[in-house]
Amino acid sequence: MSSVGCPLIIYDGVNLSDIFEVHDLSVPMMPPIEAVTQEMAGRPGAYYQSRKVKTREITMKLGLAAGSRCPLDIYREWRDRSGFIAKTEPKKLQLGEDRHIWAMLTGESGIENLGYRGVAELTFSCFDPFFYGAEHSVSLSAGSNAVHVMGGYSTFPKFAISASGSTVALTNSGTGEMVRVTGLTSSSQLVIDMGSYRCTVNGSYKAADITVTDFWPLEPGDATLVLSGGSGTMTYEERYL
């Protein structure tokens, strides 16, 4: 099967363009963005509090040639290939580029019989609405570390730190936000996962010092990270809206 003027579509490691005719592809320029506000009695309008980036939906119009006009033959052709698109959880979707998004089939239009082929419009929901690019690894030493963060949107890094004493503290000097973990030894291997708001030591959960800890993302561009009590590596993926 060949695509009809559409780019390479790879889903869960499978090139869908080799299996289906790609009749159309619709990708919103951005996911829906909702303003979170609060209204107060007796005051006009509302107070802006924050914004929420909501689920992005991608639609594809795909076709399959059955070699027959019989609706049952067309249905069977789709049924036999449904495993390529119907997954039990979000999978990696690439649309003609190195960047990817996590998507899951959540709706379909039904099969339209167009002669010898069946065409259906499929809706993929991207609950994590961001596109991800290259993964980067940056070495961190004790003290001040200048880093440059790639991408087009804030990203949540992960830090793997070999402790050199009883306490590790990691600070984003630009914002003053810090994660501090105590009760360590010189053999402790500490992982700070900013995206999951979680720390582990030698693979087991370890509570951070809640009196000062504030997990944080990194914005694209230059940043300075101050690490005390160890050395290690920061890894992150480029993220795009």
C-alpha positions in Angstrom: 0.0 0.0 0.0 1.3 3.5 -0.7 0.5 6.8 1.0 -1.4 9.5 -0.8 0.7 12.6 -0.5 1.3 12.2 3.2 4.6 11.7 5.1 6.0 8.6 6.8 3.9 7.6 9.8 5.6 5.2 12.2 3.5 4.0 15.2 4.9 1.7 17.9 7.9 1.0 15.6 5.7 0.0 12.6 5.6 2.0 9.3 1.8 2.5 8.8 2.5 4.0 5.4 3.6 0.5 4.2 0.3 -1.0 5.4 -2.4 1.6 4.8 -3.1 4.2 2.2 -2.8 7.5 4.0 -5.6 9.8 2.6 -5.3 12.6 5.2 -3.5 13.6 8.4 -4.6 16.4 10.7 -2.3 17.6 13.5 -3.3 20.6 15.5 -0.7 23.4 15.5 -1.0 23.3 19.3 -3.0 21.3 21.8 -6.0 23.0 23.5 -4.9 25.4 26.2 -7.3 26.3 29.1 -7.0 29.3 31.3 -7.5 28.5 34.9 -9.3 31.4 36.6 -11.2 32.3 39.7 -14.2 34.5 40.0 -15.1 36.6 43.1 -18.5 37.9 44.0 -18.9 41.5 43.4 -15.8 41.8 41.2 -16.0 42.0 37.4 -14.3 39.4 35.2 -12.0 36.8 36.8 -8.5 36.4 38.2 -6.0 34.5 36.1 -4.2 31.7 38.0 -2.5 29.5 35.6 -3.0 27.7 32.3 -3.5 24.0 31.6 -2.3 22.3 28.4 -4.9 19.7 27.5 -5.0 16.5 25.5 -4.0 16.8 21.8 -6.0 14.8 19.2 -4.5 13.7 15.9 -6.7 12.3 13.2 -5.7 10.1 10.3 -7.8 9.0 7.3 -6.5 5.6 6.3 -7.6 3.2 3.6 -7.1 -0.5 2.8 -7.6 -2.2 -0.6 -9.5 -5.4 -0.2 -9.5 -6.5 -3.9 -13.3 -6.9 -3.6 -16.4 -4.8 -3.4 -17.9 -7.0 -0.7 -18.3 -5.2 2.6 -17.4 -8.3 4.5 -14.1 -8.6 2.6 -13.3 -5.0 3.4 -14.2 -5.5 7.0 -11.9 -8.6 7.2 -9.1 -6.6 5.7 -9.4 -4.0 8.4 -9.9 -6.5 11.2 -6.7 -8.5 10.2 -4.6 -5.3 10.5 -6.3 -3.7 13.5 -3.5 -4.8 15.8 -1.2 -2.3 14.2 -3.2 0.6 15.4 -5.3 -0.6 18.4 -3.0 -0.6 21.5 -3.8 -0.9 25.2 -1.7 2.1 26.1 -0.1 5.1 24.4 2.7 4.3 22.1 5.3 6.3 20.3 4.0 8.1 17.1 6.4 9.7 14.6 5.1 11.8 11.7 7.8 12.1 9.1 10.4 13.5 11.6 12.7 12.4 14.4 10.4 14.0 17.1 7.7 11.8 18.6 4.5 12.0 20.6 2.8 9.4 22.7 -0.6 8.5 21.2 -3.4 6.0 21.6 -6.4 5.2 19.3 -9.6 6.4 21.0 -12.1 6.7 18.2 -13.0 5.8 14.6 -15.6 6.9 12.1 -16.5 3.4 10.8 -15.4 2.0 7.5 -16.5 3.8 4.4 -16.9 1.5 1.4 -15.2 3.2 -1.6 -15.3 0.5 -4.3 -12.6 -2.0 -3.7 -11.3 -0.3 -0.6 -12.4 0.7 2.9 -11.5 4.1 4.3 -11.8 5.1 8.0 -11.0 8.2 10.0 -9.1 7.4 13.2 -8.7 9.6 16.2 -5.5 9.3 18.3 -5.5 10.9 21.7 -2.2 12.3 23.1 -2.8 12.6 26.8 0.8 13.9 27.1 0.4 16.6 24.5 4.1 17.3 23.9 6.4 16.3 21.1 9.7 14.9 22.3 13.1 15.2 20.5 16.6 14.2 21.2 17.8 13.0 24.6 20.7 14.7 26.2 23.2 13.8 28.9 25.2 16.4 30.9 27.9 15.7 33.4 27.6 17.6 36.7 30.4 18.1 39.3 30.2 19.4 42.8 29.7 23.1 42.8 28.3 25.4 40.1 27.4 23.9 36.7 26.5 26.0 33.6 24.1 24.0 31.3 22.3 24.8 28.1 18.9 23.2 27.7 17.7 22.4 24.2 14.1 22.3 22.9 11.1 24.6 22.7 9.4 24.0 26.0 10.2 23.3 29.6 11.5 19.8 30.3 11.7 17.7 33.5 15.2 16.3 33.9 16.4 13.3 35.8 19.6 13.4 37.9 21.8 10.4 38.8 24.1 11.4 41.6 26.8 9.5 43.4 26.8 10.8 47.0 30.0 11.8 48.7 28.5 12.4 52.1 25.3 12.4 54.2 23.4 15.1 52.3 22.9 16.0 48.6 21.4 19.3 47.6 20.6 20.4 44.0 19.6 24.0 43.3 18.4 25.8 40.2 20.2 29.1 40.9 18.0 31.0 38.5 14.8 30.3 40.5 16.2 29.3 43.9 14.3 26.0 43.8 16.1 23.1 45.5 15.8 19.4 46.1 17.7 18.2 49.2 18.0 14.6 50.4 19.6 13.6 53.7 20.5 10.3 55.4 22.9 9.2 52.7 26.3 7.5 52.7 29.2 7.7 50.4 28.0 4.5 48.6 24.5 6.0 48.0 23.4 6.2 44.3 20.7 8.9 44.3 18.2 9.5 41.5 16.1 12.6 41.4 13.3 12.4 38.9 11.8 15.9 38.5 9.0 14.6 36.2 7.7 12.1 38.7 8.5 14.2 41.9 10.4 11.3 43.2 13.8 10.3 44.7 15.3 6.9 45.0 18.5 5.6 46.7 20.0 2.4 45.3 16.7 1.7 43.6 14.4 2.2 46.6 12.2 5.2 47.4 13.7 7.9 49.5 11.8 10.9 50.9 13.3 14.3 50.1 13.6 17.0 52.8 10.1 18.4 52.5 11.1 21.6 54.4 13.1 22.9 51.4 12.4 20.6 48.4 10.5 21.9 45.4 10.8 19.7 42.3 11.2 21.8 39.2 11.4 21.8 35.4 14.1 23.5 33.3 13.3 26.1 30.7 15.0 26.1 27.3 18.2 28.1 27.3 21.0 28.7 29.7 20.8 27.7 33.4 23.1 27.3 36.4 22.8 24.2 38.6 24.5 24.1 42.0 25.2 20.6 43.3 26.6 19.8 46.7 27.4 16.5 48.3 28.1 14.5 45.2 28.6 14.4 41.4 26.6 12.8 38.6 24.7 13.2 35.4 21.6 15.0 34.2 19.5 13.5 31.4 16.5 15.1 29.7 14.5 15.0 26.5 13.9 18.0 24.3 10.2 18.9 24.5 8.1 20.9 22.1 4.5 22.2 22.2 
